[in-house]
Amino acid sequence: MDYTTCAAFNCGRPDVVFMVHDPGGGLAPSGWSGRYVNSYDDGIDAVHSRLGL
């Protein structure tokens, strides 16, 4: 990846996005329900928390 292409945004580094798929629809959010975390491990912990793991 050429980080200079998007250098104005987060030094060209893309955000890492975590998603949860719930085929039954029970966890599907209505509207914006995102949140920012500071590290990959915090993102994994947030997904596990949302899933009740």
N, CA and C atoms as a LAMMPS dump frame, in Angstrom:
ITEM: TIMESTEP
0
ITEM: NUMBER OF ATOMS
159
ITEM: BOX BOUNDS ff ff ff
-5.0000000000000000e+02 5.0000000000000000e+02
-5.0000000000000000e+02 5.0000000000000000e+02
-5.0000000000000000e+02 5.0000000000000000e+02
ITEM: ATOMS id mol type element x y z
1 1 1 N 0.841 -1.177 0
2 1 2 C 0 0 0
3 1 3 C 0.886 1.239 0
4 2 1 N 0.483 2.221 -0.742
5 2 2 C 1.201 3.48 -0.79
6 2 3 C 0.572 4.443 0.218
7 3 1 N 1.187 4.584 1.382
8 3 2 C 0.631 5.422 2.445
9 3 3 C 0.619 6.901 2.102
10 4 1 N 1.378 7.31 1.096
11 4 2 C 1.4 8.728 0.735
12 4 3 C 0.116 9.162 0.043
13 5 1 N -0.609 8.23 -0.544
14 5 2 C -1.85 8.571 -1.242
15 5 3 C -2.858 9.224 -0.303
16 6 1 N -2.954 8.72 0.893
17 6 2 C -3.917 9.246 1.876
18 6 3 C -3.198 9.828 3.087
19 7 1 N -2.041 10.415 2.87
20 7 2 C -1.21 10.909 3.972
21 7 3 C -1.925 11.933 4.86
22 8 1 N -2.881 12.656 4.311
23 8 2 C -3.597 13.675 5.101
24 8 3 C -4.525 13.057 6.146
25 9 1 N -4.784 11.785 6.015
26 9 2 C -5.712 11.107 6.923
27 9 3 C -4.963 10.051 7.721
28 10 1 N -4.749 10.293 8.994
29 10 2 C -4.1 9.33 9.887
30 10 3 C -2.748 8.878 9.335
31 11 1 N -1.992 9.8 8.775
32 11 2 C -0.673 9.507 8.187
33 11 3 C -0.755 8.427 7.105
34 12 1 N -1.918 8.321 6.465
35 12 2 C -2.088 7.34 5.394
36 12 3 C -2.405 5.945 5.87
37 13 1 N -2.465 5.743 7.174
38 13 2 C -2.74 4.407 7.725
39 13 3 C -4.253 4.197 7.807
40 14 1 N -4.755 3.097 7.26
41 14 2 C -6.2 2.855 7.301
42 14 3 C -6.666 2.448 8.695
43 15 1 N -7.927 2.729 8.975
44 15 2 C -8.533 2.254 10.21
45 15 3 C -8.777 0.755 10.089
46 16 1 N -8.712 0.065 11.198
47 16 2 C -9.085 -1.349 11.254
48 16 3 C -10.503 -1.384 11.799
49 17 1 N -11.385 -2.071 11.097
50 17 2 C -12.794 -2.093 11.462
51 17 3 C -13.182 -3.508 11.863
52 18 1 N -13.803 -3.62 13.022
53 18 2 C -14.302 -4.911 13.506
54 18 3 C -15.812 -4.926 13.318
55 19 1 N -16.328 -6.059 12.884
56 19 2 C -17.769 -6.206 12.697
57 19 3 C -18.226 -7.518 13.309
58 20 1 N -19.481 -7.534 13.684
59 20 2 C -20.085 -8.744 14.219
60 20 3 C -21.267 -9.096 13.338
61 21 1 N -21.324 -10.328 12.881
62 21 2 C -22.448 -10.795 12.072
63 21 3 C -23.37 -11.63 12.942
64 22 1 N -24.629 -11.224 12.994
65 22 2 C -25.629 -11.974 13.743
66 22 3 C -26.733 -12.369 12.773
67 23 1 N -26.738 -13.615 12.293
68 23 2 C -27.729 -14.015 11.298
69 23 3 C -29.164 -13.925 11.803
70 24 1 N -29.364 -13.951 13.114
71 24 2 C -30.71 -13.843 13.667
72 24 3 C -31.18 -12.411 13.827
73 25 1 N -30.287 -11.463 13.684
74 25 2 C -30.669 -10.061 13.777
75 25 3 C -30.725 -9.5 15.188
76 26 1 N -30.443 -10.302 16.189
77 26 2 C -30.556 -9.831 17.566
78 26 3 C -29.565 -8.762 17.953
79 27 1 N -28.389 -8.76 17.319
80 27 2 C -27.379 -7.764 17.66
81 27 3 C -27.302 -6.631 16.644
82 28 1 N -28.154 -6.667 15.621
83 28 2 C -28.081 -5.652 14.579
84 28 3 C -28.377 -4.274 15.164
85 29 1 N -27.473 -3.315 14.98
86 29 2 C -27.69 -1.974 15.53
87 29 3 C -28.672 -1.177 14.7
88 30 1 N -29.299 -0.223 15.339
89 30 2 C -30.133 0.725 14.603
90 30 3 C -29.387 2.049 14.601
91 31 1 N -29.052 2.527 13.43
92 31 2 C -28.273 3.755 13.329
93 31 3 C -26.811 3.499 13.657
94 32 1 N -26.089 4.548 13.95
95 32 2 C -24.656 4.454 14.245
96 32 3 C -24.45 3.911 15.641
97 33 1 N -23.671 2.872 15.752
98 33 2 C -23.367 2.338 17.076
99 33 3 C -21.873 2.056 17.208
100 34 1 N -21.077 2.674 16.345
101 34 2 C -19.644 2.428 16.36
102 34 3 C -18.955 3.089 17.538
103 35 1 N -17.764 2.625 17.8
104 35 2 C -16.933 3.25 18.822
105 35 3 C -15.484 3.069 18.43
106 36 1 N -14.655 3.956 18.888
107 36 2 C -13.236 3.904 18.591
108 36 3 C -12.496 3.227 19.738
109 37 1 N -11.487 2.457 19.4
110 37 2 C -10.61 1.837 20.394
111 37 3 C -9.179 2.221 20.059
112 38 1 N -8.301 2.071 21.017
113 38 2 C -6.918 2.513 20.85
114 38 3 C -5.969 1.444 20.331
115 39 1 N -6.391 0.195 20.353
116 39 2 C -5.491 -0.863 19.906
117 39 3 C -6.301 -2.023 19.331
118 40 1 N -5.605 -2.881 18.604
119 40 2 C -6.225 -4.078 18.045
120 40 3 C -6.804 -4.945 19.157
121 41 1 N -6.039 -5.123 20.227
122 41 2 C -6.513 -5.949 21.346
123 41 3 C -7.779 -5.375 21.964
124 42 1 N -7.866 -4.047 22.074
125 42 2 C -9.09 -3.423 22.59
126 42 3 C -10.268 -3.702 21.653
127 43 1 N -10.007 -3.732 20.34
128 43 2 C -11.061 -4.051 19.378
129 43 3 C -11.56 -5.473 19.53
130 44 1 N -10.638 -6.4 19.686
131 44 2 C -11.018 -7.798 19.901
132 44 3 C -11.818 -7.935 21.195
133 45 1 N -11.375 -7.264 22.247
134 45 2 C -12.104 -7.307 23.524
135 45 3 C -13.511 -6.737 23.376
136 46 1 N -13.671 -5.668 22.586
137 46 2 C -14.984 -5.069 22.378
138 46 3 C -15.907 -6.036 21.629
139 47 1 N -15.382 -6.739 20.635
140 47 2 C -16.194 -7.721 19.908
141 47 3 C -16.602 -8.852 20.846
142 48 1 N -15.67 -9.36 21.611
143 48 2 C -15.985 -10.44 22.559
144 48 3 C -17.028 -9.982 23.577
145 49 1 N -16.914 -8.767 24.049
146 49 2 C -17.881 -8.236 25.004
147 49 3 C -19.273 -8.165 24.372
148 50 1 N -19.313 -7.684 23.145
149 50 2 C -20.606 -7.553 22.44
150 50 3 C -21.259 -8.919 22.234
151 51 1 N -20.421 -9.934 22.021
152 51 2 C -20.931 -11.285 21.816
153 51 3 C -21.182 -12.024 23.115
154 52 1 N -20.787 -11.424 24.239
155 52 2 C -20.977 -12.078 25.531
156 52 3 C -19.989 -13.188 25.781
157 53 1 N -18.796 -13.077 25.211
158 53 2 C -17.768 -14.116 25.386
159 53 3 C -16.837 -13.777 26.528
